[in-house]
Amino acid sequence: MTQPTVLLFDVDGTLVTTGGAGRRALERIFEVAYGRSDACSFPLDGMTDRAIVRNALRCIGREPQEADIDAVLQGYVEILAEEVASVDSGKYRLHRGIEPALNAAALCSHLALGLGTGNIRQGAKVKLARVGIYERFGFGGFGCDHEDRAELLRVGAARGAERLGRALADCRVVIVGDTPKDVEAAKRLGADSVGVATGRYTAEQLKAAGATFAFSDLSEPGALDILLN
């Protein structure tokens, strides 16, 4: 019998490319709230939204307070919706292999399909609704569940196991992501990781970081078999 499986997808660089909408929204909210457009002048890859805002506040010399982080993220979602809507369709797209993978996963009764992302839930919804796939994911672990990526994945994995009606210990958990931070979080969780070279990192770099499997994208031969079986 096929083992019950919880499949968690990262968003940015894994499912979609957003044409820089997320970074621009963060820059704009810091300009509005603090008069600083340079607060996020560091790589965002693999970071959770709360960690990004916490680091950005420190970069402009402010000691992060939870209420301040909450306020920035609330304003960010409103601006993000504007930025996402404004991106040219040629720059805002699903990555190769994603739609067939989601279609195939939806047919597998042993599999729970969710998100495992550093985006807060509303941010993920805005980004994925633009390409019509947010509703494909019935649950997830989000940046609003925990600031640490491994812990938010743990939340998502538990929600997926509950949907399958199984104990988490009985389930295979697979994390799909495009950065070494996704891979490291999967390792901490004790999950398998599928690295996809659809962001800034090559398949070789993801494999070197410890990915269980790594592909150029999910259209590569063998990728779907790894995800679904």
C-alpha positions in Angstrom: 0.0 0.0 0.0 1.1 3.6 -0.7 2.3 5.4 2.4 0.1 8.4 3.4 1.9 11.5 2.3 1.8 15.1 3.3 3.1 17.3 0.4 4.0 20.9 1.3 4.9 23.4 -1.4 6.9 26.6 -0.9 5.4 29.6 -2.8 8.0 32.1 -4.0 10.4 30.6 -6.5 8.8 27.2 -6.2 5.2 27.6 -7.3 5.4 31.0 -8.9 7.6 33.9 -9.8 5.9 37.2 -8.9 8.1 39.6 -10.8 9.4 41.1 -7.6 6.0 42.1 -6.2 6.7 40.9 -2.7 10.0 42.9 -2.3 8.4 46.0 -3.7 5.5 45.7 -1.3 7.9 45.4 1.6 9.9 48.4 0.4 6.7 50.5 0.0 5.3 49.6 3.5 8.6 50.6 5.1 8.6 53.8 3.2 5.0 54.6 4.3 5.5 53.5 7.9 9.1 54.6 8.6 10.2 56.8 5.7 12.8 54.2 4.7 12.8 52.4 1.4 16.1 50.7 2.1 15.0 48.6 5.1 15.0 45.3 3.1 18.4 45.6 1.4 19.3 42.0 2.1 18.4 38.6 0.4 14.9 37.5 1.2 15.2 33.9 -0.2 13.9 31.3 2.2 13.1 33.8 5.0 9.7 34.0 6.7 7.7 37.2 6.5 8.0 37.9 10.2 11.7 37.3 10.1 12.1 39.6 7.2 10.2 42.4 9.0 12.1 41.8 12.2 15.5 42.0 10.4 14.4 45.0 8.4 13.4 46.9 11.5 16.9 46.2 13.0 18.4 47.4 9.7 16.9 50.8 10.2 17.9 51.0 13.9 14.6 50.1 15.5 14.2 47.4 18.1 11.5 45.0 16.8 8.3 44.9 18.8 5.7 42.2 18.0 3.0 44.9 17.6 5.2 46.8 15.1 5.8 43.6 13.1 2.0 42.9 13.1 1.3 46.4 11.9 3.9 46.3 9.1 2.5 42.9 7.8 -1.1 44.2 7.9 -0.1 47.2 5.7 2.1 44.9 3.5 -0.8 42.7 2.5 -2.8 45.7 1.3 0.1 47.0 -0.8 1.0 43.5 -2.0 -2.4 43.2 -3.6 -1.7 46.4 -5.6 1.8 45.2 -6.6 0.6 41.7 -7.6 -2.2 43.2 -9.8 0.2 45.5 -11.5 2.8 42.9 -12.7 2.8 42.1 -16.4 1.5 38.7 -17.1 4.8 37.7 -18.8 6.6 38.2 -15.5 4.1 36.7 -13.2 3.7 33.0 -13.8 3.6 29.4 -12.6 6.8 27.5 -12.9 7.1 24.6 -15.4 5.7 21.4 -14.2 3.6 22.9 -11.4 0.2 22.6 -12.9 0.6 18.9 -14.0 2.0 18.1 -10.5 -1.0 19.7 -8.8 -3.4 18.0 -11.1 -1.8 14.6 -10.4 -1.7 15.2 -6.7 -5.4 16.0 -6.6 -6.1 12.5 -7.9 -4.1 10.7 -5.1 -6.3 9.7 -2.1 -3.2 8.9 0.0 -1.9 12.4 -0.4 -2.7 15.7 1.4 -1.6 18.8 -0.7 -0.7 21.9 1.3 1.6 24.9 1.5 4.7 25.2 3.5 5.7 28.8 3.2 7.2 31.7 5.0 4.5 33.9 3.6 1.8 34.8 6.1 -1.5 33.2 5.0 -3.0 36.3 3.5 0.1 37.1 1.5 0.2 33.5 0.1 -3.4 33.9 -0.9 -2.8 37.1 -2.7 0.2 35.7 -4.6 -1.4 32.4 -5.6 -4.9 33.8 -6.4 -3.4 35.8 -9.2 -2.5 32.5 -11.0 -5.7 30.7 -9.8 -4.2 28.0 -7.6 -4.7 29.1 -4.0 -7.8 27.0 -3.6 -5.9 23.9 -4.7 -4.2 23.8 -1.3 -6.6 22.8 1.5 -4.2 23.7 4.4 -0.7 24.7 5.1 2.0 25.9 7.5 2.5 29.7 7.1 4.7 32.5 8.3 1.9 33.6 10.7 2.0 30.1 12.4 5.7 30.4 13.3 8.7 32.6 12.5 11.0 29.6 12.2 10.6 27.7 8.9 11.0 24.2 10.4 8.3 24.9 13.0 5.8 26.3 10.5 6.4 23.2 8.3 5.8 21.1 11.4 2.4 22.9 11.8 1.6 22.3 8.1 2.6 18.6 8.4 0.4 18.1 11.4 -2.6 19.7 9.6 -2.0 17.4 6.6 -1.8 14.3 8.7 -5.1 15.3 10.3 -6.7 15.6 6.9 -5.6 12.1 6.1 -6.9 10.8 9.4 -3.5 9.5 10.3 -0.9 10.1 13.0 1.9 12.3 11.7 4.4 9.6 12.6 2.7 7.3 10.1 3.0 9.8 7.2 5.7 10.6 4.8 6.3 14.3 4.7 7.7 15.9 1.5 8.8 19.5 1.3 9.1 21.1 -2.1 11.3 24.2 -2.2 13.8 26.2 -4.1 16.3 27.3 -1.5 18.8 25.7 0.9 16.7 27.1 3.8 13.8 24.9 2.6 16.1 21.9 2.5 17.5 22.6 6.0 14.1 23.1 7.5 13.0 19.7 6.0 16.0 18.0 7.5 15.2 19.5 10.9 11.7 18.2 10.5 12.9 14.7 9.5 11.1 15.1 6.1 12.1 14.4 2.6 12.9 17.4 0.5 12.5 18.0 -3.2 14.6 20.9 -4.4 13.6 22.7 -7.6 16.0 25.0 -9.4 13.4 27.5 -10.3 14.7 30.2 -8.0 18.3 31.4 -7.5 19.9 28.0 -6.7 20.8 25.2 -9.1 19.8 21.6 -8.6 23.4 20.8 -7.8 23.5 23.5 -5.1 20.3 22.2 -3.6 21.6 18.6 -3.6 24.8 19.8 -2.0 22.7 21.5 0.7 21.2 18.1 1.5 18.1 17.9 -0.6 16.8 14.3 -0.8 16.1 14.9 -4.5 16.7 17.8 -6.8 15.4 18.7 -10.2 15.6 21.6 -12.7 11.8 21.8 -12.3 8.9 19.4 -11.8 8.6 18.8 -15.5 11.9 16.8 -15.3 11.4 13.1 -15.9 11.0 11.2 -12.6 10.0 14.3 -10.5 6.3 13.4 -10.3 7.1 9.8 -9.4 9.1 11.1 -6.4 6.4 13.4 -5.3 3.4 11.1 -5.6 4.7 7.6 -4.7 
